[in-house]
Amino acid sequence: MSDTVWGIIFTAYILAALPIMGMGNGAAQRPQGLPGSSNVASYDAREKRFQKIMVLWIAGLVALLAAWAYL
């Protein structure tokens, strides 16, 4: 594939990370409350989901870079 095609693929993949980054809790502090409360539980669930998706995104980026280096 040409460099232009790879550039478009990489740019699209990087731009796909923007909504993923928006899913994270950012710098928000963990809400106060009992460990089983709904606010704390929803925060923890959102944080776990964000971490899983980010790991998958990073693994995809590494795979894309490996494919680019190989081809």
Stockholm file with secondary structure:
# STOCKHOLM 1.0

chainA/1-71         MSDTVWGIIFTAYILAALPIMGMGNGAAQRPQGLPGSSNVASYDAREKRFQKIMVLWIAGLVALLAAWAYL
#=GR chainA/1-71 SS CCHHHHHHHHHHHHHTHHHHHHHSCTTCCCCCSCTTSHHHHHHHHHHHHHHHHHHHHHHHHHHHHHHHHHC
#=GC SS_cons        CCHHHHHHHHHHHHHTHHHHHHHSCTTCCCCCSCTTSHHHHHHHHHHHHHHHHHHHHHHHHHHHHHHHHHC
//
